[in-house]
Amino acid sequence: MGVKTLQNYINGEWVDSKSSDLEEVRNPAKDELLCHVPMSTREEVDLAVRSAKDAFHDWRNTPPVTRARYLHRLIELMEENFDELSIVQSTEHGKTIDESRGETRRGIEMVEVATGIPSLMQGFNLEDIASGIDEYGIYQPLGVFCTLAPFNFPFMVPLWFLPFAIAAGNTFVVKSSPRTPMSQAKLFELLDDVGLPPGVVNLVNGGADGANQLMEHPDIEGVTFVGSTPVGRIVYRKCGETGKRVIAQCGAKNFIVIMPDANLDSSMVSLMSSFFGNAGQRCLSGANALVVGDDAFYKKFVDKFVEGASKIRVGDGLDESIQMGPLQNLASKERVAGVIEQGVKEGAKLLLDGRKLNLVGDVSEGCFLNPTVFGNVTPDMGLAREEIFGPVASILRAGDLDEAMKIMDTSPYGNAGSIFTTSGKSARQFQHEILVL
């Protein structure tokens, strides 16, 4: 049998793309060809948008309670197919099966929240806002929205947006990531079984050209995006030029402050998961461990951190014993390896070199790196300032909490900031004064 080519889902039907531009989707742990994904034509993207626009009027006039019933059915199907949904994610992305299960669960939880739309989209009113004048606020759907899906959470991230959009009466187009498109194909199989009216949800495969067409399309009311900062700036600019609404989550460089009173033994499990979970390919990954304290505490932390990172089992994510899978593709692995080399040139101390592979099981080495740890990192280094999106941890130092927060506030990126401490005073100061987020 030949290798499957993924289809688009447009106007309630699975349709073959007419594009001759096909890209390979490979299992990064085994270097096995899984399928081909088409870079859909302009006509196909336009057809998906027009189908969503044509479906909008009737869907917008469907009662919210009725719209929510479709989502209740989707939840049932997602639960019934929980294992298969999770396996698909690990197979095409490389993440561990436990991480995929967590992604599937969070996706289901998003749909569960969206089923509350009959309450969530209720409006408000206030009598006599001025003399003899009453004010009413009514939430109304607007039309067609779309998401430009990322490769690192291919199943979950579109579910941050799609269920809420359609529950509120909008229609939707998903452009899957060309690197990990199989997860959305599986989700849309379930959406097809749910029996939504044709055109309410649509799926097109493609790359940058398809994304640009959606952002420029006059019938798209808003765009949601999760990805890199350079691409996010393009999304903001294009949506601003055409007056579209936009939700974009872009680059991050997350600091984790380690206070000298922290319980390192109990903290280390969480730190390993934060820095090396999903092979570092998530916007909430720990990136910089900012150690507060004297030389003795710094050494104690470094020794425990390096020991923990060196023991992480790296291999095929479908193996239940594995704690970290590969990078998603060879280009990502080569890019992160280049970052490691640059860190050495900058003068940081390479405490654990993930380029020296130590893998478990029968895997292809191509996309793999082991956890990497740098010490003696300073805030001006690229290691400390640039998003790496790989299993690389940088350890910095600060004399006290005030200095640590000043270092964090100079970072060009911010998404999450954390502190490990047993001091309520330090925790409260951090919560109230940190500006990095």
Secondary structure, DSSP 8 states (H G I E B T S, - for coil): ----B--EEETTEEE------EEEEEETTTTEEEEEEE---HHHHHHHHHHHHHHHHHHHTS-HHHHHHHHHHHHHHHHHTHHHHHHHHHHHH---HHHHHHHHHHHHHHHHHHTTHHHHT--EEEEEEETTEEEEE-----SEEEEE--SSSTTTGGGGTHHHHHHTT-EEEEE--SSS-HHHHHHHHHHHHHT--TTSEEEE---HHHHHHHHH-TTEEEEEEES-HHHHHHHHHHHHHTT-EEEEE----EEEEE-TTS-HHHHHHHHHHHHHGGGG-STT-EEEEEEES-HHHHHHHHHHHHHHHHT--EE-TTSTT-SB---SSHHHHHHHHHHHHHHHHHT-EEEE-TTS--EESS--GGG----EEEES--TTSHHHHS---SSEEEEEEESSHHHHHHHHHT-S--S-EEEE-S-HHHHHHHHHH----
